């Protein structure tokens, strides 16, 4: 079996022997301990018993040194990660590691060699049901959270158990009438609020997880055998359930979430202040061995700007779009707005304004300068902007932001206090940089929504989905390329139909990049099922409000354009689903668990 370093690269192999009473790892040649390999990490399933790990140096002029490491009962039960600081013992090489039950009595001598694979979870002949990874890592304090490690100074215990293996129930599990769940992980944690500096910081729990996309791709509904039919098959997002517990063990969860799993290694964030009860345990359950919780970490985010992060607003709260929908304005750190970063694309900064009026003072002039037909490239005065509608929600790339602020500086144009605050925020977050009085493009983008009191929840959800699609467009090159190909590949009449609609909305159809960006967002902002209706039936009368003379053109092309839009939407959805697990009309990853939802 391989020994891996912190980057997952193979260092060398080792030989594994398993018996009823112990697990032996032999290293030949001896494993060298270096400054970059200071922590021994074993990721494994263990018996519920006191254990003794003995780490041995190789034979030399002196007898081999054996260093015992005691692991008490309870901390070894189930799936766990053992960490041992090798540097504390002054070891330079390791020849053998033995894990055995810490109990009196003769040891079994009936060994079975397993050089290439660990014992299967659920085998009855060994309490050591699986050895999943062996790693040598650098100093624990410098490590990123990864590889199923639970690093929390506030944790009490952690356990995991596999309830099925390769589709078959594991030993001792009850399947009941329905299928057993494969992965069950639970971390019991101490009270977060006892010693947490609540006056200065927001407590945040980061839940790291991994979903290994199957070789056949992300799951789809039906068409599993027909590769051609699979191309546009309906997504069937893999789900996990995240349960939050309070109080004594065995109680029902006080809050549960549906987690739509994204491929690869991802993070979602829980905010304890959202809940009326303290969190004492967190459970992750998933029905496939492809997904698992990898980490829990307690973060603290300042409530106010700091010396390290100066500016008009404190650092953004990392958050899933679904949690933004449920994050109460009463928790905002600033009564006028809150600042988030999208957990899937952290470079996308999300500004949540209290209402449309405040958002307009920040962004309306910018909207006319960047996108509005007949005004693009112009700096309108406050008097010229009065009575004009901006947008209900916004998105901007640093390219356009730098042009806006450079033009205002060059012309000595008087900007609002809010626009200057935005500039300070953009510089603070690195979206713009300044060099010799010139504003240059940095990294990241901004999108905005509002919590306007007259705005419906459905409208807020639609605007958040739409603007987030622009954020993905800026950061996903293949998505931009496919959007461009689909737009350019449409029939000219269909493209013209959509351009008339975008003109009705207020976009400048002369800006081809803007047209492509809005095209993809309108194709995916709603469920694919409703896309053709939206293009064919909803857009047509709106186009005619602006262009009443086009009735023959509109009703002569709305049906064909609707079908072309549907094909484009399906292609775009397939791309974002297979790469990021996202579906049209619903980019939310963490939402409250509904009673009829099933894993």
PyMOL commands that set and color helices and strands:
alter all, ss='L'
color gray80, all
select helices_A, chain A and resi 86-89+140-142+227-230+272-274+321-326+329-331+356-370+382-385+398-411+417-428+457-475+477-489+492-505+512-524+528-546+548-580
alter helices_A, ss='H'
color red, helices_A
select strands_A, chain A and resi 2-4+10-13+15-18+22-32+39-46+51-56+66-71+78-85+93-101+112-113+130-137+155-162+164-165+168-169+183-189+201-211+220-221+234-235+239-245+255-260+264-270+281-286+291-302+317-319+337-342+348-353+394-397+432-435+438-441+445-450+590-592
alter strands_A, ss='S'
color yellow, strands_A
deselect
rebuild
show_as cartoon
